[in-house]
Amino acid sequence: MRSLKTISFSGFLYFYYSIIAMVRQAQYGIQILFLPALGLSIFLAVFAATKMVHGNTQTLFFPFLVYNFINFPLGAVMQGSFHMFTNPSRSNVYLATPTSLNALLGIFLGDSWTMLIGNLMGVLVAAIIVRPVIFPLPAILAMALLLLFLVPSVWLGMAMGMRLLFAHQLSQFVFLGLFVIIALPTSLPWLWVIAPFTAVLYLFNQSQIAWQPFWLGLAGTAFWWILSKFFLSLAYKQYRLGLGVDRR
Amino acid sequence: MTQPIILANDIRKTYPTKPPVTALAGLSLSVFPGETLALLGPNGAGKTTFIRILLGILLPDSGHIQVGGQDPIQSPQKVADQIRFVPEQPFLETSWTLWQNARFWFSLWQEPWDKKRVTDILRRFDLVHRADEPLTRYSRGMQQRAGLALALATHAPIIVLDEPTLGLDVLGVQETIDVLQEAKQLGKTILFASHDMSFVESIADRIALVAHGRVLEVNETQAFRKKHGKEYVVLRYRPHGSEELVTQRIRANGHFSEEQLWREVIDRGDSLVELKRELQPLSMVIQEYLQHLPELEERSELS
């Protein structure tokens, strides 16, 4: 309980102060417009390719939204975690706090939200370009699943960044390769469990509430919570033995 | 007799790398409440590994360790309640103000927010007038001082620092000495690792000499200095003196020359009056009298 309070409060402070710092820095020029460039560049490349083959560009918006909500908690946290753990003087000061690894979880969650806010501009640009049709009720369910999936993504990103020596390259692969979700089938119930973001995409495309994909997606998200928490515990156990990315 | 607040017994750690690297080979140490103890040793001696084990971040292969009666291996969170760790790099978020950092770090340290206490400490360290500025506008020394000040503003009785003067200029080192002197006044127990001898000398109550993953010796600073310290005189040569005699002296004593200044090691117990008399016909005068702890690299058992 004490940890949960610290994670949520410190995560909120990290997010809030980072946004304030971003706004202050934005006063120094238009460079703030480069913030969404990272995600938007992928979207624009796929958009151009779809346009070229006379494909339906409208279908690109929701995969792009989902991509943003997975890539930043997973790929960017993996990169952030890698850089933090390869610099032990920085990671150790967080690990030496009473909530230890959970302190970092709060920070990475806060950081993910900061990056998401930055990328929201990219999502808005994408929405203006493709003008997606949004059905409010299924969209609320889809967003709920997506937000719940954020936590295991952060845990998995942290675990890989702490343990894998090539996490930096892997995070770049995630950043570029994750947009493959556009090609995944979204109507397979077993896939909703294994990859809950396919259930999210399915829900976004429904005009009425569909409970089956929601529950199966929720079960899949719970599965990823357990699995990623296990990976994180294992990675930290091995880090404490001296097998972290800062090993000699 | 006072019980040690930190007690380490026969700590061993070999990193499971290829090939394995032995960092600690039976390190034992006691730190008593309210004292300032320096871990003095060259790079690679095992100081940082020991600190990481002490903080519960790294697991030793064997040995026993207790911090305030708690085991950092089994209960790192209980140990973390008692220790504030300040690493060698400034650890605060540089794009935030010092107030924002204070609020954030107090939440991580699970300390009740006490603005008055923090203000008092920041005032004491001459930081309160700039606490609303982002830390990007601070010098590195000031950032380090700010991190240390926040750690001191908490109720934790132990402060652990790893190479606190690394990368600091002369002014930054002096600032760190001043801050740690203040910390001593607050009654904190301070354990720090350093290979900067003059810094260690100016702040530590006791010195633990660490090399090859072991503590070779623990002694009070005065006693340590007396045992290992070398006394130097800096001599200035007057150009109108006898160059031949001066050259002979330089060769005989093996000291170095720099323009018209020489640093010469003298034996302890040498009378400065006698030395002056000896130097007179050489047209040399004592410019400065210094006392230093031994250069670590000069000591064969450390390398």
Interface residues (C-beta under 8 A of the other chain):
Chain A: R2 T6 F9 S10 L13 Y14 Y17 S18 I20 A21 R24 Q25 N87 P88 S89 R90 N92 V93 Y94 L95 A96 T97 P98 T99 S100 A103 G106 R240 L241 G242 L243 R247 R248
Chain B: K13 Y15 P16 T17 V21 R52 L55 G56 I57 L58 L59 P76 Q77 A80 D81 I83 F85 V86 P87 E88 Q89 F91 E93 S95 W96 Q100 R103 F104 S107 L108 W109 Q110 P134 D162
